[in-house]
Amino acid sequence: MDVLSETAPGLTAPGLTGPGLTGLEQLKAWLGSGRQPAIGDTLQFKLVEIEEGVATFEGTPGLHAYNPIGTVHGGYAATLLDSACGVAVHSRLRADQAYTTLELKVSYHRAMTKDTGPVRAVGMVVTMGRRAAFAEARITDAQGRLYASATSSLLVMDR
């Protein structure tokens, strides 16, 4: 069973992913197709920009992501930050490489609520080696206020 195809139909369609395409080529084709990852549907965020070494996601925190104490759950920010760091690294991969997150360190600077409005998570590759990559990301609102930041260590591997 191909879980990716079932959760995001067409995501594995020819020309969007697979052998021969670099990470950046995969992401540009994927973004151009209008498709988004299933986690983005669940948490209501999406990839909006990709360039080599930089990925930008946007979302609007709301009641769908609330915790019992009346604010947006920290996992919402952590997921946005992990996505931004990971996709930034993905954009630097050769066609024969893959990656996975080894570590994510998140700092929460201010709480998000349903009134925060749209936020952007921008991830950037800090260094990229043959077997390890390091990235950082920040979540800000339309006024540039910082809500959370992260650093990430990622394993780079051959497919």
C-alpha positions as CSV (number, residue, x, y, z in Angstrom):
1,M,0.0,0.0,0.0
2,D,1.3,3.5,-0.9
3,V,0.2,5.6,2.1
4,L,1.4,8.8,0.4
5,S,-0.9,8.2,-2.6
6,E,-3.8,7.4,-0.4
7,T,-3.4,10.5,1.9
8,A,-2.4,12.9,-0.8
9,P,-3.7,11.5,-4.2
10,G,-1.5,12.3,-7.1
11,L,1.5,13.4,-5.0
12,T,3.5,10.5,-6.3
13,A,2.4,11.0,-9.9
14,P,5.1,10.9,-12.6
15,G,6.9,14.2,-12.9
16,L,6.2,15.3,-9.3
17,T,8.6,13.0,-7.4
18,G,11.0,10.2,-8.1
19,P,14.2,9.3,-9.8
20,G,16.0,11.9,-11.8
21,L,14.6,15.0,-10.1
22,T,16.5,17.0,-7.6
23,G,14.8,18.0,-4.4
24,L,14.2,21.5,-5.7
25,E,12.8,20.2,-8.9
26,Q,10.5,17.9,-7.0
27,L,9.2,20.7,-4.8
28,K,8.7,23.2,-7.6
29,A,6.8,20.6,-9.6
30,W,4.8,19.7,-6.6
31,L,4.0,23.3,-5.6
32,G,3.1,24.1,-9.2
33,S,0.6,21.2,-9.2
34,G,-1.4,22.8,-6.4
35,R,-1.0,19.8,-4.1
36,Q,-0.2,20.1,-0.4
37,P,0.8,17.5,2.2
38,A,-2.0,15.9,4.2
39,I,-0.7,17.4,7.5
40,G,-1.2,20.8,6.0
41,D,-4.9,20.0,5.5
42,T,-5.2,18.7,9.0
43,L,-3.5,21.8,10.6
44,Q,-4.5,24.3,7.9
45,F,-1.1,25.4,6.6
46,K,0.5,25.2,3.2
47,L,3.8,25.5,1.4
48,V,3.7,28.9,-0.5
49,E,7.3,29.5,-1.6
50,I,10.4,27.4,-2.4
51,E,13.9,28.3,-3.5
52,E,17.2,26.6,-3.0
53,G,17.8,26.3,0.7
54,V,14.7,28.3,1.7
55,A,11.1,27.2,2.3
56,T,8.1,29.3,3.3
57,F,4.9,28.0,4.8
58,E,1.8,30.0,5.8
59,G,-1.1,29.1,8.1
60,T,-3.7,30.7,10.3
61,P,-3.8,29.3,13.8
62,G,-7.3,28.8,15.1
63,L,-9.6,26.8,17.3
64,H,-8.7,23.7,15.3
65,A,-5.3,23.7,17.0
66,Y,-6.3,24.8,20.5
67,N,-5.1,23.0,23.7
68,P,-7.0,22.7,26.9
69,I,-5.6,26.0,28.4
70,G,-7.0,28.2,25.6
71,T,-4.1,28.8,23.2
72,V,-2.8,27.2,20.1
73,H,-1.0,24.0,21.0
74,G,2.8,24.2,20.8
75,G,2.7,21.2,18.4
76,Y,1.2,23.5,15.7
77,A,4.2,25.7,15.8
78,A,6.6,22.7,16.1
79,T,5.0,21.1,13.0
80,L,5.3,24.3,11.0
81,L,8.9,24.8,12.0
82,D,9.8,21.1,11.3
83,S,8.1,21.4,7.9
84,A,10.0,24.6,7.1
85,C,13.4,23.2,8.2
86,G,12.8,19.9,6.4
87,V,11.6,21.3,3.1
88,A,14.4,23.8,3.1
89,V,16.8,20.8,3.3
90,H,14.7,18.9,0.7
91,S,15.3,21.7,-1.7
92,R,19.1,21.1,-1.5
93,L,19.0,17.3,-2.1
94,R,20.4,15.6,-5.2
95,A,18.0,13.3,-7.1
96,D,19.5,10.2,-5.3
97,Q,19.1,11.6,-1.7
98,A,16.5,11.6,1.0
99,Y,16.4,13.1,4.5
100,T,14.8,12.8,7.9
101,T,14.7,15.0,11.0
102,L,17.0,13.8,13.8
103,E,16.4,16.7,16.2
104,L,14.2,19.7,16.5
105,K,14.8,22.3,19.2
106,V,11.8,24.8,19.5
107,S,11.7,28.0,21.4
108,Y,8.3,29.6,22.0
109,H,8.5,33.4,22.2
110,R,4.8,34.2,22.5
111,A,1.5,32.4,22.5
112,M,-0.6,32.1,19.4
113,T,-4.4,32.3,19.6
114,K,-7.3,32.4,17.2
115,D,-6.8,36.1,17.0
116,T,-3.1,36.0,15.9
117,G,-4.0,36.0,12.2
118,P,-1.9,34.5,9.4
119,V,1.6,33.4,10.3
120,R,4.6,32.5,8.1
121,A,7.2,29.9,8.9
122,V,10.4,30.5,6.9
123,G,13.1,27.8,7.1
124,M,16.7,28.1,5.9
125,V,19.5,25.7,5.5
126,V,22.5,26.8,7.7
127,T,24.9,24.1,6.5
128,M,24.5,21.0,4.2
129,G,26.9,18.1,4.4
130,R,27.1,14.7,2.8
131,R,25.4,13.0,5.8
132,A,24.0,15.8,7.9
133,A,22.2,19.1,7.4
134,F,21.4,21.9,9.8
135,A,18.5,24.3,9.4
136,E,16.7,27.0,11.3
137,A,13.2,28.5,11.0
138,R,11.1,31.3,12.5
139,I,7.4,31.9,12.7
140,T,6.3,35.5,12.5
141,D,3.0,37.3,12.0
142,A,2.1,40.0,9.4
143,Q,3.6,42.6,11.7
144,G,6.9,40.7,12.0
145,R,6.4,39.6,15.6
146,L,8.3,36.5,16.4
147,Y,6.1,33.6,17.8
148,A,8.5,30.6,17.7
149,S,11.9,29.6,16.3
150,A,13.7,26.4,15.9
151,T,17.0,24.7,14.9
152,S,17.0,21.3,13.3
153,S,19.5,18.6,12.7
154,L,18.7,16.3,9.8
155,L,20.1,13.1,8.5
156,V,20.9,13.1,4.7
157,M,21.0,9.6,3.1
158,D,21.2,7.9,-0.2
159,R,17.9,6.5,-1.6
